[in-house]
Amino acid sequence: MKFTSPILLTAILTPAVAFVVKPQPCFSKTSQLNDAISLDLDFERKEAYASSDRPENDLMIRAALGEQVEKTPTWLFRQAGRHLPEYKAYKEKTGRNFLEFLSFPEDVAECTMQPIRRYEVDAAILFSDILVIAEALDVEVTMPGGVGIQVPNPLGGPEDVEKRIAPTSEMTPAFVQKKLGHVIESVKLIRKQMAEEDKNIPLIGFSAAPWTLLFYMVGGSSKKNTDIGMKWLKEHPEESQRLLQTLTKLVVEYMSAQVEAGAHMLQVFEAMGMMIEEEFFYDFAMPCLQQISEELKLRFPDIPLMVFARGASFANSKLSELNYDVITIDGSVPRSEARSIVGESKSLQGNYDPAELIESNGKTVESVKETARVLLEELGPNRLIANLGEGLGGKESPELVDAFVSAIHEESEKMMSS
């Protein structure tokens, strides 16, 4: 393990000194609220934070930070899980479902390892779920089968924020260890397993962003109650701000713990960006994303930060002004415009269509090679992490996924060498 440089503030800090952070808010030109929420977060920082040395294959890290690369790196959202026959066999063997896996570090490690054994991807990602933070705050998450993940007892009204959610002041490293310690142990076990199997690539840690967590915690989903998150922001702005503040601090401490346990890179998922209106995104979601990037970069300046505002591509330009190294684009973003939107100082990630990896759609190894080449031509092979515009859904062919990974490596290397 290595240590980052000691945190530099306006004064020398002793261990566990509290420091109130008030980031300059991000404003929308069209904001109806005329003011972004203010996050007055009181962090208890260490003098220094531990992080891992780069792995032998640091291609992903170099691409994320804009360093020289010999080919374009690639990994895939949901690269572990239900599209893999070995995952299905492991579920049958253990008799556990997805959510049950997450409580057992040995299961998490096995599921994380499966895709990196099969594919020559350039990173592993922690096998977990975006709603583990909701569970840590005692908001129940279930998976009854056939209907996806559900929150059966969401926050029913503004009074529930005070009654049911621990205060922001309690979102400390100790809280993370108490409520999410099994995830942190999983990260350590994954790193151990990667070393034993000689998989010298980065491990990505991740978290959902605060708005996405709020959306689910108040009863939202992609299929019903799609407007309830916006209803909370409009009707209960103070309680929404309080909840977002608590979530922001918890996300920071949770992701920090992942890095100290061995994660080499971090991904922030604003997975429900399509469920918030643009002006409210800038006033409620963006300050949280800003705070997360500022605090994590202060603690871990060499750890690449990636962000994905899925369904909210309008925010990519503003996100590129924050401390994220990589801006992820979904399938709605025209590739011809992507570079000009985020600028030359940031790397791009995305935005291959996973439908191209489904054989029943008439896709073949040759069609995948061609569409992968087009992706590289349109986005350029440098300062790019080739990924998907959304996660694998389970119908994808492992053969076609493998063809995509190989094509990205082979075609990008040809482009760079010529």
Salt bridges, closest charged atoms under 4 A:
ASP58 OD2 - ARG54 NH1 3.23
ASP58 OD1 - ARG62 NE 2.77
GLU67 OE2 - ARG54 NH2 2.82
GLU70 OE1 - ARG62 NH1 2.98
GLU86 OE1 - ARG118 NH2 2.86
ASP107 OD2 - ARG96 NH1 2.36
GLU110 OE2 - ARG117 NH1 3.00
ASP122 OD2 - HIS409 NE2 2.63
ASP138 OD1 - LYS179 NZ 3.04
ASP160 OD2 - ARG164 NH1 3.49
GLU162 OE2 - ARG242 NE 3.20
GLU185 OE2 - LYS188 NZ 3.48
GLU196 OE2 - LYS192 NZ 2.69
GLU197 OE2 - ARG117 NH2 2.86
GLU253 OE1 - ARG299 NH1 3.01
GLU260 OE1 - LYS46 NZ 2.75
GLU277 OE2 - LYS234 NZ 3.11
GLU295 OE2 - ARG45 NE 2.59
GLU295 OE2 - ARG299 NE 2.82
ASP302 OD2 - LYS2 NZ 3.94
GLU321 OE1 - LYS318 NZ 3.11
ASP325 OD2 - LYS297 NZ 2.89
GLU356 OE1 - LYS363 NZ 3.38
GLU366 OE2 - LYS369 NZ 3.84
GLU370 OE2 - ARG373 NH2 2.32
GLU377 OE2 - ARG373 NH1 2.42
GLU378 OE1 - ARG335 NH1 3.08
GLU411 OE2 - LYS414 NZ 3.61
